[in-house]
Amino acid sequence: AAIFEETADHEKEHAKRALKFLNGIGDTKANLKDAANGENYEWTDMYKQFAKEAKEEGFKEIAAFFDKVATVEAEHEKRFLKLLQNLEKGHVFKKEEEQRWMCRNCGYVHTGQGAPEICPACVHPQGFFQIKAENY
């Protein structure tokens, strides 16, 4: 399985590079807006149409699948819009309340209103930090 995962990673890098040549990678705000718009189209139009056609053709199970996928796409849109809102307010790596910030690279946990600029354990940049979820 590792060979397929490695190959998929290679292909992803090729696609990212090709997209850059087409000026298809904007700044984070533009990318979040585009992503939210894409997700909105998928859940409000595309998957609803897929479900409708599947149902009309007698594929009830497939229609139900498309309906469920549409709910996932709605959640994706919601997530992108919330992140965009946090980015515009400067709240991605800084919160009003103290948080536990975890480095996604090494697992280091920092407590404070904001994530460190650099992880003191593995020296990865702030972008690797997220609020630690303890929902287990």
Legacy VTK file of the C-alpha trace (Angstrom):
# vtk DataFile Version 3.0
C-alpha trace
ASCII
DATASET POLYDATA
POINTS 136 float
0.000 0.000 0.000
2.895 2.369 0.729
3.930 2.430 -2.923
0.463 3.674 -3.924
0.437 6.330 -1.206
3.894 7.503 -2.250
2.861 7.638 -5.904
-0.309 9.557 -4.992
1.823 12.081 -3.088
4.032 12.496 -6.155
1.014 13.049 -8.388
-0.423 15.582 -5.952
2.829 17.567 -6.071
2.795 17.479 -9.874
-0.764 18.835 -9.897
0.074 21.583 -7.399
3.003 22.709 -9.541
0.900 22.683 -12.714
-1.802 24.724 -10.978
0.784 27.339 -10.002
1.718 27.742 -13.666
-1.934 28.554 -14.348
-2.035 31.090 -11.511
-4.604 28.839 -9.882
-3.271 29.148 -6.367
-4.199 32.465 -4.814
-3.734 33.737 -1.320
-5.369 31.932 1.568
-8.415 34.224 1.695
-9.087 33.821 -2.023
-8.590 30.065 -1.787
-11.015 29.800 1.144
-13.636 31.821 -0.734
-13.206 29.679 -3.853
-13.316 26.486 -1.815
-16.480 27.571 0.020
-18.130 28.459 -3.296
-17.181 25.075 -4.725
-18.565 23.242 -1.707
-21.764 25.298 -1.892
-22.262 24.297 -5.524
-21.640 20.659 -4.658
-24.217 20.461 -1.864
-26.870 22.810 -3.251
-26.769 21.702 -6.875
-24.409 18.956 -8.015
-25.119 16.172 -5.512
-28.834 17.013 -5.406
-28.926 16.573 -9.182
-26.963 13.320 -8.936
-29.418 12.046 -6.310
-32.432 13.086 -8.385
-31.124 11.300 -11.474
-30.171 8.185 -9.532
-33.633 8.052 -7.967
-35.338 8.540 -11.347
-33.270 5.668 -12.740
-34.239 3.387 -9.854
-30.978 3.534 -7.902
-32.414 4.379 -4.482
-29.310 3.371 -2.527
-27.066 5.480 -4.739
-29.499 8.404 -4.479
-29.372 8.124 -0.675
-25.572 8.082 -0.853
-25.519 11.307 -2.891
-27.930 12.930 -0.424
-25.593 12.027 2.438
-22.508 13.276 0.583
-24.324 16.590 0.044
-24.592 17.001 3.834
-20.829 16.484 4.108
-20.204 19.130 1.448
-22.407 21.569 3.407
-20.177 20.966 6.442
-17.101 21.605 4.304
-18.553 24.941 3.179
-19.334 25.855 6.791
-15.774 24.981 7.865
-14.168 27.046 5.083
-16.387 30.053 5.851
-15.599 29.843 9.579
-11.868 29.677 8.864
-12.198 32.648 6.490
-14.002 34.585 9.222
-11.265 33.712 11.739
-8.576 34.706 9.235
-10.200 38.079 8.548
-10.509 38.769 12.292
-6.969 37.598 13.075
-8.301 34.725 15.176
-6.665 31.734 13.494
-3.697 31.506 15.862
-4.882 33.899 18.565
-7.998 33.597 20.714
-9.496 35.738 23.451
-9.504 32.823 25.896
-6.534 30.671 26.856
-6.305 27.541 24.700
-4.232 24.386 24.462
-2.429 24.542 21.110
-0.977 21.311 19.708
1.714 21.048 17.057
0.409 18.690 14.369
3.965 17.695 13.508
5.344 16.540 16.867
2.466 16.748 19.362
3.965 19.482 21.556
1.224 21.261 23.542
1.399 24.974 24.395
-1.094 26.703 26.694
-1.898 30.349 25.982
-4.092 32.739 24.039
-2.016 32.207 20.928
0.033 29.530 19.260
3.819 29.995 19.365
5.466 31.428 16.238
7.761 28.383 16.141
7.273 25.037 17.871
9.868 24.883 20.664
10.104 21.103 20.290
10.433 20.568 16.524
10.881 24.145 15.207
7.987 23.850 12.739
6.182 27.153 12.023
3.007 28.383 13.676
0.902 27.009 10.822
1.358 23.533 12.263
-0.534 24.443 15.450
-4.195 23.831 16.057
-6.380 23.969 19.124
-6.069 20.617 20.855
-9.299 18.663 20.705
-9.923 16.419 23.662
-13.077 14.743 22.511
-12.011 11.164 23.065
LINES 1 137
136 0 1 2 3 4 5 6 7 8 9 10 11 12 13 14 15 16 17 18 19 20 21 22 23 24 25 26 27 28 29 30 31 32 33 34 35 36 37 38 39 40 41 42 43 44 45 46 47 48 49 50 51 52 53 54 55 56 57 58 59 60 61 62 63 64 65 66 67 68 69 70 71 72 73 74 75 76 77 78 79 80 81 82 83 84 85 86 87 88 89 90 91 92 93 94 95 96 97 98 99 100 101 102 103 104 105 106 107 108 109 110 111 112 113 114 115 116 117 118 119 120 121 122 123 124 125 126 127 128 129 130 131 132 133 134 135
